[in-house]
Amino acid sequence: MLSLIIPVYKNEANLDRLLGELASLDQRLEKELEVIFVVDGSPDGSFRILEERLPGRLRCSQLATLSRNFGSFNAITAGMELGRGEYFAVLAADLQEPPDLILQFYESLRSDSADIVFGYRTKRSDPWFTELSATLFWAIYRRFVVKEMPPGGVDVFGCTRRVRDRILSFPEANSSLMALLFWVGFRRRYIGYERQPRKEGQSTWTLPMKLRYSLDSIFNFTDLPVRLLLALGGLGTLTAVVLGALIVTLRLTNGIPVAGYTALALMILFFGSLMTLGMGIVGQYVWLCLQNARRRPNYLINSIKVFDS
């Protein structure tokens, strides 16, 4: 059986179309599909709609709610914990990823040709600024952090139960689920798709959430920021030594008639900013260490309802 996990947050506008697509998928997979909805502290009527319409709509489904909004990746992890199938897949509730992609995931996993299947975007139907910023971020991420990451990044995936068990064994806080899937290794396959424009509702993927995701994806999987800071510190020290030697030489030869206020101000500004940046980077790693040392759960499941016909 395939356990399909769908995180839900402010998706009441497109739940009718989603349930229709899932019913069609359920018919095509006969008795091999289980759908797990995880309502991630959604303030709208998503839970009420699913609670009313799920009974009898799908052969096998679960409806779970988290105690508050823990984020999409934590909601997916909660769904992976609840899944009863031998294979797992993830689909976004806004249907910007085609549901037929799940069938391709399932075929690849069932044929034992891969342990993890990633869906990567070959084309985006997003505003130009969003597309440009995403392309730039993933290019940097591929170059310095996860070299196996596809150019357009990944949002959906499928995996076997063995991979699921490995992922659940890592109690990491503020981590990136997608990067973790690359970290664990296993046999991979990539399936391209064209991301569809959003038809109902508005995206809740705000700029602060994107920045948070970017920072978590970087700081949890590379020491690149610290190495860059070390390089900047070394360059600054070398510059200070050279300029210091030059100033001493000019002072001894009476080449400095008046003290240079501008140069002094620029040096103070540069090294002050560098120190502030350094403390921020080191503080981010210390914060991650504290979060993991606390060992708080990444999510709390409030309720679970099972609808099996």
Residue pairs with C-beta under 8 A, 6 or more apart in sequence:
1 31
1 32
1 33
1 34
1 60
1 84
1 85
1 86
1 87
2 29
2 32
2 33
2 34
2 85
2 86
2 87
2 88
2 89
2 102
2 106
2 109
2 158
3 34
3 36
3 79
3 80
3 82
3 83
3 84
3 85
3 87
3 88
3 89
4 22
4 25
4 33
4 34
4 35
4 36
4 88
4 89
4 90
4 91
4 102
5 36
5 38
5 76
5 79
5 80
5 83
5 88
5 89
5 90
5 91
6 18
6 35
6 36
6 37
6 38
6 79
6 90
6 91
6 92
6 93
7 38
7 40
7 72
7 75
7 76
7 79
7 90
7 92
7 93
8 15
8 37
8 38
8 39
8 40
8 42
8 46
8 47
8 50
8 75
8 93
9 39
9 40
9 41
9 42
9 46
9 69
9 72
9 75
9 93
9 204
10 42
10 43
10 44
10 46
10 201
10 204
11 18
11 42
11 44
11 46
11 93
11 94
11 201
12 42
12 44
12 45
12 46
12 49
12 201
13 200
13 201
14 93
14 94
14 95
14 199
14 200
14 201
15 46
15 49
15 50
15 53
15 93
17 95
17 199
17 200
18 93
18 95
19 53
19 54
19 57
19 58
21 95
21 99
22 35
22 57
22 58
22 99
23 57
23 58
24 99
25 33
25 99
25 102
25 103
26 33
26 35
26 58
26 59
28 103
29 103
29 106
31 59
31 60
32 106
33 58
33 59
33 60
34 60
34 61
34 62
34 83
34 84
34 85
35 58
35 60
35 61
35 62
36 61
36 62
36 64
36 79
36 82
36 83
37 50
37 54
37 61
37 62
37 63
37 64
38 64
38 65
38 66
38 75
38 76
38 78
38 79
38 82
39 46
39 47
39 50
39 63
39 64
39 65
39 66
40 66
40 69
40 70
40 71
40 72
40 74
40 75
41 65
41 66
41 67
41 68
41 69
41 70
42 69
47 63
47 65
50 63
51 63
51 305
54 61
54 63
54 307
55 307
56 307
56 309
58 307
58 309
59 308
59 309
60 307
60 308
60 309
61 306
61 307
61 308
62 82
62 304
62 305
62 306
62 307
63 304
63 305
63 307
64 78
64 79
64 82
64 301
64 302
64 303
64 304
64 305
65 301
65 302
65 303
66 74
66 75
66 78
66 299
66 300
66 301
66 302
67 300
67 301
67 302
68 300
70 78
70 298
70 299
70 300
73 175
73 176
73 177
73 178
74 298
74 299
75 299
76 90
76 177
77 167
77 168
77 177
77 298
77 299
78 299
78 301
79 90
80 88
80 164
80 167
80 168
81 168
82 301
82 304
83 164
85 161
86 160
86 161
87 105
87 106
87 109
87 110
87 158
87 159
87 160
87 161
88 158
88 159
88 160
88 161
88 164
89 102
89 105
89 106
89 156
89 157
89 158
89 159
90 156
90 157
90 158
91 97
91 99
91 101
91 102
91 156
92 155
92 156
94 198
94 200
94 201
94 203
95 196
95 199
96 125
96 195
96 196
96 197
96 198
97 119
97 155
97 156
97 193
97 195
97 196
98 193
98 194
98 196
101 119
101 156
101 191
101 193
102 158
104 117
104 191
105 117
105 119
105 157
105 158
105 191
106 158
108 114
108 117
108 158
108 189
108 191
109 115
109 117
109 158
109 159
109 160
113 187
113 189
114 187
114 188
114 189
115 159
115 160
115 162
115 163
115 186
115 187
115 188
116 157
116 158
116 159
116 160
116 163
116 181
116 186
116 187
116 188
116 189
117 157
117 158
117 159
117 188
117 189
117 190
117 191
118 150
118 154
118 156
118 157
118 181
118 188
118 189
118 190
118 191
119 154
119 155
119 156
119 157
119 190
119 191
119 192
119 193
120 150
120 151
120 152
120 153
120 154
120 190
120 191
120 192
120 193
121 150
121 152
121 153
121 154
121 155
121 192
121 193
121 194
121 195
122 152
122 192
122 193
122 194
123 194
123 195
124 130
124 131
124 134
124 152
124 195
125 194
125 195
125 196
125 197
126 134
126 195
126 197
134 152
134 153
135 151
135 152
137 153
137 214
138 149
138 150
138 151
138 152
138 153
139 151
141 149
141 153
141 217
141 218
142 149
142 151
144 222
144 224
145 179
145 217
145 218
145 221
145 222
145 224
146 179
146 182
146 183
146 221
148 182
148 188
149 179
149 182
150 190
153 178
154 178
155 178
157 178
157 181
159 167
159 181
163 181
163 184
163 186
166 184
167 177
167 180
167 181
167 184
170 180
171 292
171 295
171 297
171 298
172 180
172 220
172 292
172 298
173 288
173 291
173 292
173 294
173 296
173 298
174 216
174 220
174 288
174 291
175 216
175 220
176 213
176 216
176 217
176 220
176 221
178 217
179 217
179 220
179 221
183 221
215 284
218 224
218 225
219 225
219 284
219 285
219 288
220 288
225 281
225 284
226 281
226 282
226 285
229 277
229 278
229 281
229 282
232 274
233 274
233 278
236 270
236 271
236 274
240 267
240 271
243 267
247 256
249 255
250 256
